[in-house]
Amino acid sequence: MDLSRLLLVQQNFPDRRIHDIPGEVQKQLMQASFAARVKPGGKVAIGVGSRGISNIATIVRAVVDYFKSQGLYPHIFPAMGSHGAATAEGQADVLAHYGIHEATMGCPVISQLEVVPLGATPDGIEAWMDKTAFDSDGVMLIGRVKWHTDFQGKIESGLLKMMAIGLGKFAGAQRYHTYAYKLGLEHVIRSVGRQVLRSGKILGGLAILEDAYHNTAQLTPVFVEEMEAREEQLLELTKSWMGKIPVPQLDILILDEIGKNISGAGMDTKVVNRGVHGQYNPWPDTPLIDRVFVRDLSSLTYNNAVGIGMADVTTDRLVKKIDWVPTRINSLTASTPAAIRTPIHFPSDRECLEKIVPTVGKFDSKDVTIGWIRNTLEISPLLLSENLMDLIRQNPILEVIGDARDIEFDSDGNLVDLLEARQAVSH
């Protein structure tokens, strides 16, 4: 197997990072005066999800500090549907792994699964809310606004989705996804979200926007009176910042890891151009990817392998790590059984590549185009095969770092990490 050498390539996206995150949180929340919407000495429930959001513990602690400074009594609760294997302990553990627990946050973290019904939408969808949130004097949501992995719309992932699905725990998430199978997920998010807003319990939200480097780039208070319209604006903005694989087509894309902390679908479908129902290259204006090779699971995914069904080949070591309980629960709750189909797998990275390279329609393996990323959140720097050099030179945001290097394998036949040099140029 004689493959093209690899180039380390930096994508020079605009760096939009906020340098003083606690200060920015305080500034935005003070200006928004969310505390004025709660009776003096009242209790505030702060909903936090399960995604791998940059600086999430810092952001949440700053929100807690804001409410405490206003004489209120906050607590944190998981707003994450069926994640954490749909157990109270599992969801608390997810937050703890992000550094969100009572000792670091300075307030209680209450994880439980009891929900309160909020009435039905015009479609007959019953809305639900975490009981500790409902029993508080107001609910504040903290969530990232971004594109969703399953569909395209004017509202995708964000505060409204957290309110519609995350607040309903396992009971709500399962029903919402069932309705979404026929009605569409955006419709369900909007209609259930409106029903939750009618409860009068939501104070508002803090929307987190990240740049193409996964930096915290914007922290925006969102009021309930404008939530849908504001979230549409924020989604359009963050989509304009989205980083992509910087060539129009790849024969093989290598991912070091997938996981729930990286994306709800394990890998960002709009980076790898796959659909959770098994579709190849369903997203327009996204590079075409012929084969996806996934090497391992993230250490923060709790052995949940949702998304592995979108890979074409993987390793035995990944398959052996899969915990099928959370994987099945998450996939079936979301009505995406294809997302956990087990692809062909082999003992080593070398064998995976040897078996998949001949399937891309090229007689000379030197002509096979390859991209290699850590995961779908970390796409700069990345490795691209030297046979893409002409395309790399045509793209003004790309910068080649160092010389081309041969693909190397260790004594076990696994790839030697050529991405280690990324630390020197990483943002």
Phi, psi and omega in degrees: 000104183253101185255155176301145176294166183248145176248137172276122187236126176266131171264116184270076175285160170299135179266109186251018187300145171271128185274328178245084185293311178301320179296320180292320177300311180301316180300311183293319182288324177296318179294325181282336178056044178299327183297332180293346180272000181244141179298149180306134180073013184283170180259135180241126176263126183251114181273129181230137184265194190248004181284158178278071183276132179300137175061025186297319180296320178297317180294313182297316180299321179294324177293316177303313182298323178300309182294322177296322180294341179263012177079020181253169185240095182275153164222157181254142174223148178288129175243080190216028172055241185261006183290169185064034181060022177059033176239152179298318180294317181297321181288323175297323180293322176301312180297319181298324179293338174271005181084017182252097175209174190302320183295325182270334185267340181073023176202164180295147168246114186247111180246119177205170188249000181289137181234160180243132178288143182243012183093173187254150174285170175303337177276358181086017180272118179287131177263150184224159176216139173314132187296320180294328176291315181297324182282353178279178178267356177177148183244127176247131182254139174238117183203156178272134174266122180200178177292152179264156183275345188256339187204170174241137179194185178278338170232129181232254178268139179164206184294319182294320177294318177300319180292321184282322187247313183298319183291339183275001179058200183296319182300316181286314184302319182296315181291321183295318180292329177295313176297323183296335180301327180257321187269342185095140187290324179297317179300316180294317179301314181294312186290317178291321178301318178297322179294321177295320179298327179295343179293339181077006184271341186276125175280321183153199182212162171248110181273129179256127174244137179244148178274186185292344176269003182073022173278150170291115189249335181204139176235113190238120173289136182236123181272151182298328184294340184232018192301312183297310183295319181293320180292326175300316180295317181293322178295317179300320180293311184292329175297327180290343178266355191299133173271148181224166168299127194273022175230154186289341183203142173228141173287316182224130172247123179261129173244129177292327186203154168231164178173161180295332177289343181268317181201152176301333179260016180084316172224148181290112184297334182272002167261315183272353180056058175228159175248149182291347177259016174098004183287140173266131173049056182275346189262123177291158179060026177233138181306145178280128179241118183281318182222140178243126179245115179255125187272325188198175174262146173296147178290347182256015181258003178057034180062018172280119186254025175307134181103344182296336178293345178274351177278154176266334180206149178210183185259155174300324183296324176294312183300322180293336181279343190297128169264108188287344180294298178295328180297312179293315182302312183295316182292314183289326176299322181274002181058040180232063182298332180296337184287352178239016172298140180275119178285173174300145183215152185222163185296330186224163176300320181301314180294322178302314181290319179301325183278328186269332181304317181291355184266003185261007172084023179236133183282329180256117183296339176296337181273352181291128181267135188229139169237150182218121179232160176293308176198180186281357170271334186247087184248013172207127354293162174220168176255134176231145182291148186299336179289000175259009187304319181300319178291323179298316181295333181281348185259114187292343181270357184263141179224124178278129181254113176077195184263160175296145182232145176293149171290126184240151177235147177276187184293342177268000180085017179257152185299136170281132190290098177278354178275358182299331180291348180301332183298329183288336184239004185290144173267000000 
